[in-house]
């Protein structure tokens, strides 16, 4: 466990973490095996298209999990993330040959000095469009 970031050095609006993740069809198969979510929209274009989707989509929970990882790394200990919530606003299509690049930027949204908690607001995008709305993590910095 690493030392927590110093609460008194944070400012609202400050970027504290970020990352980009390339999802591939292989990533989706591995996630399906780990999660048990074998819905064919996550690995078969024909099935995804038959229900009106543009093609194979990344699992929403995979996208959500990737999005919080930069915050966990910044916080120094996953136990410091005391709350994490998102709204799924747009799917992430994963092209068979090119995959999909998901980008995460984490900024300080609010600071509660009495509780020693920082709210970290996440901007999660694919093709420059937000895919997770109201993505926020509360991080204890004691």
C-alpha positions in Angstrom: 0.0 0.0 0.0 1.4 3.4 -1.0 0.9 6.6 0.9 -2.4 8.4 0.1 -2.1 11.6 -2.0 -2.0 14.6 0.2 -5.5 16.1 0.5 -4.2 19.6 1.1 -2.3 19.7 -2.2 -5.4 18.9 -4.3 -7.4 21.5 -6.2 -10.8 21.2 -7.8 -10.4 20.8 -11.5 -6.9 19.3 -11.2 -6.2 16.2 -13.4 -4.8 13.6 -11.1 -4.8 10.5 -13.4 -5.5 9.2 -16.9 -4.9 6.3 -19.1 -5.9 4.8 -22.5 -6.9 1.2 -23.0 -7.1 -0.8 -26.2 -9.8 -3.3 -26.1 -9.7 -6.2 -28.6 -12.0 -9.1 -29.3 -9.5 -11.2 -27.3 -10.0 -8.8 -24.3 -13.8 -9.4 -24.6 -13.4 -13.2 -24.7 -11.1 -13.1 -21.6 -13.5 -10.8 -19.8 -16.4 -13.1 -20.6 -14.6 -16.0 -19.1 -13.7 -14.1 -16.0 -17.2 -12.6 -15.5 -19.3 -15.4 -16.8 -21.1 -13.0 -19.2 -21.2 -14.9 -22.5 -23.9 -12.8 -24.2 -23.1 -13.3 -27.9 -23.4 -9.5 -28.5 -19.9 -9.4 -27.0 -18.3 -11.8 -29.5 -20.5 -12.3 -32.6 -21.2 -9.5 -35.1 -24.1 -11.3 -36.6 -26.0 -11.6 -33.3 -25.2 -8.0 -32.3 -26.4 -6.7 -35.6 -29.6 -8.9 -35.5 -30.6 -6.9 -32.4 -29.9 -3.5 -33.9 -26.4 -3.0 -32.7 -23.5 -1.8 -35.0 -21.5 -4.9 -34.1 -19.8 -6.5 -31.1 -19.8 -4.3 -28.0 -17.5 -4.3 -25.0 -19.1 -5.4 -21.8 -20.3 -2.3 -19.8 -18.8 -3.6 -16.6 -15.4 -4.1 -18.4 -15.5 -0.5 -19.4 -16.5 0.6 -15.9 -13.7 -1.5 -14.4 -11.0 -0.1 -16.8 -12.2 3.5 -16.1 -11.6 3.3 -12.3 -8.1 1.8 -12.6 -6.2 5.1 -13.0 -8.0 6.3 -9.8 -6.9 3.2 -8.0 -3.3 3.6 -9.2 -3.3 7.3 -8.1 -4.9 6.5 -4.7 -2.2 3.9 -4.0 -4.6 1.4 -2.5 -7.9 0.1 -4.0 -9.5 0.2 -0.5 -9.3 4.0 -0.6 -12.0 4.0 -3.3 -15.0 4.1 -1.0 -17.7 4.6 -3.7 -17.8 4.4 -7.4 -20.8 5.0 -9.7 -21.4 5.5 -13.4 -24.2 5.7 -15.9 -23.8 3.8 -19.1 -24.5 6.3 -21.8 -23.0 4.9 -25.0 -21.8 1.4 -26.0 -18.2 0.8 -27.1 -18.1 -1.2 -30.4 -15.0 -3.3 -30.7 -13.8 -3.6 -34.3 -12.6 -7.1 -35.2 -9.3 -5.8 -36.6 -8.7 -2.4 -35.0 -10.3 -2.9 -31.5 -11.4 0.1 -29.6 -9.4 2.7 -27.7 -11.0 3.9 -24.5 -9.5 7.0 -22.8 -9.9 8.0 -19.2 -9.2 11.4 -17.6 -9.7 11.7 -13.8 -10.1 15.2 -12.3 -10.8 16.4 -8.8 -14.5 17.3 -8.7 -14.9 18.1 -5.0 -13.0 18.0 -1.8 -14.5 17.3 1.6 -11.7 18.3 4.0 -13.7 17.3 7.1 -14.1 13.7 5.9 -10.7 13.7 4.1 -12.5 12.5 0.9 -12.0 13.7 -2.7 -14.6 13.2 -5.4 -12.9 12.2 -8.6 -14.8 12.9 -11.8 -14.0 10.6 -14.7 -14.3 11.5 -18.4 -14.4 8.2 -20.3 -14.4 8.4 -24.0 -14.3 6.3 -27.2 -14.0 8.0 -30.5 -14.1 11.4 -28.7 -17.6 10.5 -27.4 -18.4 10.0 -23.7 -19.4 6.4 -22.9 -19.8 6.7 -19.2 -21.9 9.5 -17.7 -21.7 10.8 -14.2 -18.7 8.6 -13.6 -17.5 9.5 -10.1 -15.3 7.9 -7.5 -15.0 8.9 -3.9 -11.5 8.4 -2.5 -10.6 8.4 1.2 -7.3 10.2 1.7 -6.5 9.4 5.3 
